[in-house]
């Protein structure tokens, strides 16, 4: 009684589960950095559209909801913008900012807006002051590493009836930014 050996069927290979694909990046966290750029003023009362260098620092916090990123930021810019006709210098622009962005992996395109305060100095008392206005704009950031981002933004500011002088001032700024995330 020898019987033929029983051949067991070969095991069927099981395909591994697909690896999840990350479409975004985690932008959540505190960040701070600096910016340098260019600004130009426009007002009906001016015969010129003064322009010059802008430079400053920023700090904020972003929260990544998956596809959308929301955050707040504070920044301050010093400027080299002078209105020679009236001997007025735009010293600083300080902003309280809200941001809404789209998480596109290493890229973060966003819209921004908020409140801005312009501080000017002049021999004329009416322009040796500060006033508050609003701004809005667009920007984009690129994540170089988990802690380093570079980007740029363009902002449009409006200061209606600056310090009750009857002068409406618009300002456009464009800047390059570097941020470090903590």
Secondary structure, DSSP 8 states (H G I E B T S, - for coil): -----------------------S----EEEEEEEEEEEEEE-TT-SS--EEEEEEEEEEEEEE-SSEEEEEEEEEEEEEEEETTTTEEEEEEEEEEEEEEEEETTEEEEEEEEEEEEEEEESSGGGSSEEEEEEEEEEEEEEEETTEEEEEEEEEEEETTGGGSS--EEEEEEEEEEEEE-
